[in-house]
Amino acid sequence: MKDSHGGIIVFNADIPSHLKEIEMWHSNFIQQQRLQESRCVLIAHKKPGSGDERECLNLYDPEDVRTELMNYLRDIVSLLSESRDWEEMSIIT
């Protein structure tokens, strides 16, 4: 995880113990690396019709999933590039 620039945590929202495990994963990987929350994605996988449907991504259309993942990765690469440019400029000046 050293030098990570983003994180994706996927869990089964139908299993209550996974909620505690998310906290452990967040603490051990996201917080330890001091990753910004905007560079992290938390995906709750649920069986259709099992409850809360807020912020649902249509998993029946693989293209929607692919598009959202590509948007996330594009944002991470852009932030990484900006960070690298800033670091190079600080070395020059």
Short mmCIF file of the C-alpha atoms (twelve columns), coordinates in Angstrom:
data_MODEL
# 
_entry.id   MODEL 
# 
loop_
_atom_site.group_PDB 
_atom_site.id 
_atom_site.type_symbol 
_atom_site.label_atom_id 
_atom_site.label_alt_id 
_atom_site.label_comp_id 
_atom_site.label_asym_id 
_atom_site.label_seq_id 
_atom_site.Cartn_x 
_atom_site.Cartn_y 
_atom_site.Cartn_z 
_atom_site.pdbx_PDB_model_num 
ATOM 1  C CA . MET A 1  0.000   0.000  0.000   1 
ATOM 2  C CA . LYS A 2  2.997   2.303  0.158   1 
ATOM 3  C CA . ASP A 3  2.642   5.272  -2.172  1 
ATOM 4  C CA . SER A 4  -1.040  4.531  -2.864  1 
ATOM 5  C CA . HIS A 5  -3.059  7.243  -4.528  1 
ATOM 6  C CA . GLY A 6  -6.544  5.792  -4.132  1 
ATOM 7  C CA . GLY A 7  -8.510  2.959  -2.653  1 
ATOM 8  C CA . ILE A 8  -11.558 0.872  -3.454  1 
ATOM 9  C CA . ILE A 9  -13.327 -1.133 -0.747  1 
ATOM 10 C CA . VAL A 10 -16.111 -3.505 -1.803  1 
ATOM 11 C CA . PHE A 11 -18.298 -5.200 0.804   1 
ATOM 12 C CA . ASN A 12 -21.531 -7.143 1.146   1 
ATOM 13 C CA . ALA A 13 -24.035 -4.813 2.791   1 
ATOM 14 C CA . ASP A 14 -26.285 -7.750 3.675   1 
ATOM 15 C CA . ILE A 15 -23.712 -9.116 6.155   1 
ATOM 16 C CA . PRO A 16 -23.648 -7.022 9.373   1 
ATOM 17 C CA . SER A 17 -20.079 -8.047 10.288  1 
ATOM 18 C CA . HIS A 18 -18.811 -6.432 7.109   1 
ATOM 19 C CA . LEU A 19 -19.652 -2.996 8.516   1 
ATOM 20 C CA . LYS A 20 -17.071 -3.495 11.295  1 
ATOM 21 C CA . GLU A 21 -14.584 -4.882 8.795   1 
ATOM 22 C CA . ILE A 22 -14.939 -1.736 6.680   1 
ATOM 23 C CA . GLU A 23 -13.814 0.321  9.661   1 
ATOM 24 C CA . MET A 24 -10.726 -1.892 10.013  1 
ATOM 25 C CA . TRP A 25 -9.888  -1.676 6.313   1 
ATOM 26 C CA . HIS A 26 -10.415 2.092  6.345   1 
ATOM 27 C CA . SER A 27 -8.242  2.524  9.419   1 
ATOM 28 C CA . ASN A 28 -5.451  0.218  8.242   1 
ATOM 29 C CA . PHE A 29 -5.245  1.283  4.635   1 
ATOM 30 C CA . ILE A 30 -7.011  4.562  3.906   1 
ATOM 31 C CA . GLN A 31 -6.102  6.473  7.080   1 
ATOM 32 C CA . GLN A 32 -2.576  5.032  7.401   1 
ATOM 33 C CA . GLN A 33 -1.770  6.145  3.870   1 
ATOM 34 C CA . ARG A 34 -3.424  9.505  4.599   1 
ATOM 35 C CA . LEU A 35 -5.489  9.191  1.460   1 
ATOM 36 C CA . GLN A 36 -8.037  11.909 0.853   1 
ATOM 37 C CA . GLU A 37 -11.622 10.690 1.079   1 
ATOM 38 C CA . SER A 38 -12.210 11.987 -2.459  1 
ATOM 39 C CA . ARG A 39 -9.661  9.439  -3.690  1 
ATOM 40 C CA . CYS A 40 -11.501 6.498  -2.188  1 
ATOM 41 C CA . VAL A 41 -14.552 4.532  -3.240  1 
ATOM 42 C CA . LEU A 42 -16.745 2.406  -0.993  1 
ATOM 43 C CA . ILE A 43 -18.982 -0.008 -2.867  1 
ATOM 44 C CA . ALA A 44 -21.772 -1.813 -1.036  1 
ATOM 45 C CA . HIS A 45 -22.871 -4.879 -2.941  1 
ATOM 46 C CA . LYS A 46 -26.454 -5.880 -2.192  1 
ATOM 47 C CA . LYS A 47 -28.775 -8.460 -3.596  1 
ATOM 48 C CA . PRO A 48 -31.572 -6.859 -5.634  1 
ATOM 49 C CA . GLY A 49 -34.613 -6.038 -3.512  1 
ATOM 50 C CA . SER A 50 -32.791 -6.378 -0.187  1 
ATOM 51 C CA . GLY A 51 -33.497 -2.864 1.073   1 
ATOM 52 C CA . ASP A 52 -32.009 0.625  0.848   1 
ATOM 53 C CA . GLU A 53 -31.644 1.653  -2.780  1 
ATOM 54 C CA . ARG A 54 -30.000 5.092  -2.400  1 
ATOM 55 C CA . GLU A 55 -27.060 5.909  -4.621  1 
ATOM 56 C CA . CYS A 56 -27.609 2.697  -6.558  1 
ATOM 57 C CA . LEU A 57 -25.493 2.048  -9.584  1 
ATOM 58 C CA . ASN A 58 -27.224 -0.106 -12.146 1 
ATOM 59 C CA . LEU A 59 -25.106 -3.250 -11.992 1 
ATOM 60 C CA . TYR A 60 -27.232 -4.874 -14.643 1 
ATOM 61 C CA . ASP A 61 -25.545 -2.697 -17.229 1 
ATOM 62 C CA . PRO A 62 -21.823 -3.533 -17.169 1 
ATOM 63 C CA . GLU A 63 -21.124 -0.453 -19.270 1 
ATOM 64 C CA . ASP A 64 -22.411 1.803  -16.452 1 
ATOM 65 C CA . VAL A 65 -20.073 0.106  -13.981 1 
ATOM 66 C CA . ARG A 66 -17.169 0.404  -16.409 1 
ATOM 67 C CA . THR A 67 -17.895 4.089  -17.036 1 
ATOM 68 C CA . GLU A 68 -18.028 4.931  -13.322 1 
ATOM 69 C CA . LEU A 69 -14.808 3.019  -12.631 1 
ATOM 70 C CA . MET A 70 -13.051 4.747  -15.536 1 
ATOM 71 C CA . ASN A 71 -14.207 8.156  -14.236 1 
ATOM 72 C CA . TYR A 72 -12.783 7.316  -10.803 1 
ATOM 73 C CA . LEU A 73 -9.457  6.137  -12.255 1 
ATOM 74 C CA . ARG A 74 -9.257  9.189  -14.531 1 
ATOM 75 C CA . ASP A 75 -9.717  11.468 -11.499 1 
ATOM 76 C CA . ILE A 76 -6.959  9.638  -9.575  1 
ATOM 77 C CA . VAL A 77 -4.542  9.861  -12.515 1 
ATOM 78 C CA . SER A 78 -5.338  13.564 -12.928 1 
ATOM 79 C CA . LEU A 79 -4.724  14.253 -9.231  1 
ATOM 80 C CA . LEU A 80 -1.498  12.257 -9.373  1 
ATOM 81 C CA . SER A 81 -0.312  14.225 -12.395 1 
ATOM 82 C CA . GLU A 82 -1.118  17.551 -10.722 1 
ATOM 83 C CA . SER A 83 0.683   16.452 -7.570  1 
ATOM 84 C CA . ARG A 84 3.742   15.386 -9.540  1 
ATOM 85 C CA . ASP A 85 3.776   18.669 -11.484 1 
ATOM 86 C CA . TRP A 86 3.546   20.645 -8.235  1 
ATOM 87 C CA . GLU A 87 6.386   18.601 -6.723  1 
ATOM 88 C CA . GLU A 88 8.589   19.176 -9.781  1 
ATOM 89 C CA . MET A 89 7.888   22.917 -9.692  1 
ATOM 90 C CA . SER A 90 8.777   23.082 -6.003  1 
ATOM 91 C CA . ILE A 91 12.118  21.408 -6.732  1 
ATOM 92 C CA . ILE A 92 12.881  23.853 -9.554  1 
ATOM 93 C CA . THR A 93 12.093  26.976 -7.524  1 
# 
